[in-house]
């Protein structure tokens, strides 16, 4: 299928993709099947009714496509996109998430506002209840920040509670986050997140399977959850009831072959029933960001290593000097203040506990110290030992 990026789509190509999305009765699987058969939406809409049926469409859907009845709605959608500064990402685009293509029913078209390049990064979903405890809000923010500092994009649904806490924490830390809406990307839900939505459109990405102007109907949110899971390597549940929306997302993640992570909670709190039950059923128990990262595939971990090295402006070289004290000094010169503080607080002959580092390196925050240790570990200057303790690597 020819690539068609969000920025390179002509007005005519965009219109045909929109008409495909707006065709009555046409589901996601059939839509992608038809585009694969005809190569482009333009060729599909030029085909005869019998040709479309032969490619797998029902009689009614073939009639709707050949009649072109969806183009009026497509024109309206195109106008709404222009007015909102939004765009579409069709399944043929280089930006379309590779992870999302793996699910049973990937959408043929995604609607988006913001930084489209975030769809090409590695994402972890952080989701949970709309009515969190103070513990849940705090943990969601901390884990989202630490995972973001580790190089991951945080995906969530911008709902009240845990979702909002995760998005806000990542934006405050200068990280990458994607909000998947259960309505059009030009709609706002919940209303109190107006400022957050504006920040996401500017510094993150707002994404939806639903056309422009679609209201936030309750039935949309379970459908939305498949996108959150689909674009992510795994789903982290912080708090939620046994039959909550986050539990649905966890079930979808398992169906999609994604990792399911859960933060344990107070056994007397109803908001802990969901994650605690998931842990009993085999979800990975998460106490800190490293519990997530260590479960990723080797290729994904390698990607994170490379990304952190790029952020540190470390040039990989085969020159042996990079393994010498002189090479290490060059690396140290490029470190942040907290990175240098961490390195010089560690010893080569006795491990230092994380709690001790956090206490001794104030006023640096725990998340800053954890992120710095992760970067040092990836750079080969620090080694983590069991029990959350760290050694400085002796370079000779």
Number of C-alpha atoms within 10 A of each C-alpha: 12 11 14 19 18 21 12 11 18 11 9 10 16 23 22 22 23 26 25 28 25 19 20 14 14 19 16 17 13 18 23 23 15 22 22 16 17 19 15 17 23 17 13 23 21 15 15 15 21 13 15 23 16 14 17 15 21 16 13 13 21 25 17 18 26 18 14 15 15 19 19 12 16 22 16 13 20 19 12 17 21 10 10 13 12 20 22 26 26 25 25 20 19 17 20 25 21 16 20 22 15 13 19 13 17 21 22 24 24 20 24 27 23 20 17 21 13 18 22 15 18 21 28 28 32 31 33 35 25 19 15 20 16 9 12 24 21 15 20 29 20 20 26 33 29 26 25 24 24 23 24 26 26 32 31 30 28 28 22 18 19 30 26 24 25 29 31 21 21 24 20 9 15 14 23 24 29 29 26 27 30 29 24 22 31 24 18 19 20 13 10 10 15 13 9 15 25 15 17 23 20 13 17 27 24 29 31 26 25 22 22 22 15 15 17 17 9 10 9 16 18 15 16 21 23 25 29 30 34 29 27 28 22 27 31 30 30 30 35 26 20 18 10 17 18 26 22 18 27 30 18 22 26 16 13 20 15 21 20 26 26 28 24 22 18 11 10 8 12 13 24 25 20 26 30 24 16 22 17 10 9 11 21 20 20 18 13 16 21 16 13 22 18 10 14 15 11 11 9 15 17 13 16 20 18 17 16 20 17 12 11 17 12 15 10 11 9 8 9 8 11 17 15 13 13 12 14 16 11 12 19 18 10 13 19 12 12 20 21 17 17 22 20 11 15 19 15 14 10 11 17 19 17 18 11 11 20 18 12 13 15 11 9 15 12 18 19 17 21 24 21 23 23 23 25 25 18 17 19 14 19 22 18 18 12 8 8 12 17 24 21 23 18 12 14 6
